[in-house]
């Protein structure tokens, strides 16, 4: 068996679109966090046509038939809390969903595949991150148009 990997939403979308050579992951043990499916499903809900939504739904069903979906457990929550505390104490806000995905990666010892430059996964304690094989520079975000990032740092109060 190859590597133990977890795909974030950018990598899942790239995989679904065939943006990289999928055969490069054939020997690997792949997983996604349940929250990644929620992010992907947001793309289904916001599709510009019923046909595109149906295509995305079919793709997601095919992917989830062979990729392990990691659920949020007490152990995940403990890892997640450590990551929240880390980013809050460092003053560097991160996406709420990104920290959940990172917690799953740290908990399971999986390498996190991502092209989301804003997530800065590799700088989180206990997380090893990599870019999907053969892809260009990381992207800034895959948030749906018009959505705002959710940050795991409390807003600063004005004095």
Residue pairs with C-beta under 8 A, 6 or more apart in sequence:
1 27
1 28
1 29
2 25
2 26
2 27
2 28
2 29
3 27
3 28
3 29
3 111
4 28
4 29
4 31
4 108
4 109
4 110
4 111
5 25
5 28
5 29
5 30
5 31
5 110
5 111
5 112
5 113
6 30
6 31
6 32
6 33
6 70
6 101
6 104
6 105
6 108
6 110
6 111
6 112
6 113
7 15
7 30
7 31
7 32
7 36
7 67
7 113
7 114
7 132
8 36
8 98
8 101
8 112
8 113
8 114
8 116
8 119
8 121
9 36
9 39
9 40
9 97
9 116
9 142
10 114
10 115
10 116
10 138
10 139
10 142
11 113
11 114
11 115
11 132
12 32
12 36
12 40
12 63
13 19
13 40
13 43
13 142
14 20
14 115
14 132
14 135
15 22
15 25
15 63
15 132
16 56
16 59
16 60
16 63
19 132
19 135
20 132
20 133
20 134
20 135
21 133
21 134
24 133
24 134
25 133
29 68
29 110
30 66
30 67
30 68
31 67
31 68
31 69
31 70
31 104
31 108
31 110
32 63
32 64
32 67
32 68
32 69
32 70
33 69
33 70
33 72
33 100
33 101
33 104
34 69
34 70
34 71
34 72
35 72
35 97
35 100
35 101
36 97
36 101
37 60
37 64
37 69
38 97
39 97
39 142
40 56
40 60
41 60
42 144
43 56
43 144
44 53
44 56
44 57
44 60
45 53
46 144
46 145
47 53
47 56
70 76
70 104
70 108
72 80
72 100
72 104
75 107
76 100
76 103
76 104
76 107
77 103
79 103
79 104
79 106
79 107
79 126
80 99
80 100
80 103
82 103
82 125
82 126
83 94
83 99
83 102
83 103
83 106
83 124
83 125
83 152
84 99
84 152
86 124
86 125
87 93
87 94
87 99
87 124
87 152
87 153
88 152
88 153
88 154
91 153
92 120
92 153
93 151
93 152
93 153
94 119
94 120
94 124
94 151
94 152
94 153
95 118
95 119
95 149
95 150
95 151
95 152
96 150
96 151
96 152
97 150
98 116
98 119
98 121
99 124
99 152
101 112
101 121
102 112
102 119
102 121
102 124
102 127
104 110
105 111
105 112
105 121
105 127
105 128
105 129
106 124
106 125
106 126
106 127
111 128
111 129
111 130
112 121
112 127
112 128
112 129
112 130
113 129
113 130
113 131
113 132
114 121
114 129
114 131
114 132
114 138
115 131
115 132
115 135
115 138
115 139
116 138
116 139
116 140
116 141
116 142
117 137
117 138
117 139
117 140
118 140
118 141
118 149
121 127
121 129
122 128
122 129
131 138
141 149
143 149
